Amino acid sequence: MNKSKYVEFNQKPAMTDTILAETRLENGQTLVLFDQSRKISADAWVVIMRASMEIKITPDLFKQEPLAGVTYKQIRETLGEKVIYEYRLERNFIMDHEKDTVLDSLVNTFMKNTGQYISNPGFAQKLVLKKYESC
């Protein structure tokens, strides 16, 4: 077997991020939904929906519920300026003609099951504190 063909065959196609939607949530955070689908054969896809939210760590984040046992300075020194929330849903071996329908279904499922939770005013603060505690 020709080595260069072997390398080409085994390389994964580059994953691209296509923004599907950018939504300002009730808690002031911005949720971005991406299509990261990639073709895996002549007529099939791995359909991937990724949700991402960049949470900036500012004093305002902790106004609703005061910090206990930790200071803002300690959190910033440990985590830096921001924390990223990410969630992925994926389905394997989806035929060409079903790709868009499946992607829409993944987006709708995510928003239905998780949308209210991540929109909650306390979500960002709780996520930052959880990340801090896990360090």
N, C-alpha and C positions, 0 to 999 in steps of 0.2 A: 504494500500500500504506500502510496506517495505521502510522505510526511506532511507536506503543506495541506493536502486535502484533509488529512486526519485532524489537523489543528482547526481548520475552518469548520469541519463538521461538529467538533466539540465545543466551539465557542458559543456562549449564550448570546442571543441578540441583545443589543443595548436596550435597556428599559428607559422609556421616555415618560416624562410627567406632562400630561396634558391637563390643564386646569378645566374642570367641569363646572365648578361653581365656587364663588367666594361670598360668604354670608356673614353679616354682622349679627352676632347672637344677642339675646336679651341682657346678658351679663357684660356686654361691651367687648367681648373677645371676638376675633375673626376666625371663622372656620373655613378652610380651603379644602375642597374635594378634588382629587386627582384621578385620572385614568392612567394606570400603569400597565395596561394590558400588553401582552406580547404574543406574537404568532409563534406557535410551536410546531406546526406542520403546514402543509399546503392549504388546508382548509379548516384548521383548528387553532384556538387561542387559549391562553391562560388569561382570564378576565380578572383584573385586579383593580379594586377601588381603594384608594388611600385617603384618609381624612387626617388633616394636620392643623394644629392650632399652636401658634407661638404665643406663649404667655410671658409678658415682660414683668420682671420682678421689681415692683415699685412700692413705695410706702402706701400708696392708695389701695393696693391689692389687699391690705390688711386692715382697712378702716372698718369694714363690716363686723369683723370679729377680731378683737385684740389678740396679739400673740401671747402665749403663756409658756414660760420655760425656755424661750429662745428669742433672740433679738433679730431685727431686720438685718443688721450688719452681719450677723453670723450666717444667715441664710444667703445673703449676697456673696459673702466670701467663699461659701461652699459651692453654690450653684452657678454663680455668675449673674449675668444680666437677664437671662431668660431660661425658660423650661419649654420643651416641645412635647405636646401631646400628639400621639399618633395612633391610628387604628387602621387595620387593613382587613378587607374582606376579599376572598378570591374564590374563583371556581375554575376548575381544570377541564381541559378538553371540550371547549365550547365551539360549536361549528360556526363558520363565518356568518351565516344568516341569522344566528341567535345572539351574536356578540352584543349588539346595542341593547337588546331587550334584557339580557342578563345583567349588563352594566347598570341599566336603569333600575333594575330590581335590587341590586346590591346597594345603590345609593338610597333608594326608598326604604329598604330594610334598616340601614344604618340610621337614617333620620328618624324613622318611626321608633326604633328601639333605644336609641342613644341620644337623639337630639335634645329632648327635654332635660336629660341628666347633665349634659355638658353645657346647657344654657343656664343652668341654675346659678344664681349669684355667688354661691359659695364654692362652686366647682374649682375655679382657678386657684383660689387660696388653698383649698384642701389638697389639690394635686401638688402644688409647690411644697407644702409641708410634708406630704408623703415622700416626695423625692428627697427632701432634706433629711428626713428620718432614716431613709434607706442608705444614705452615704456613710 
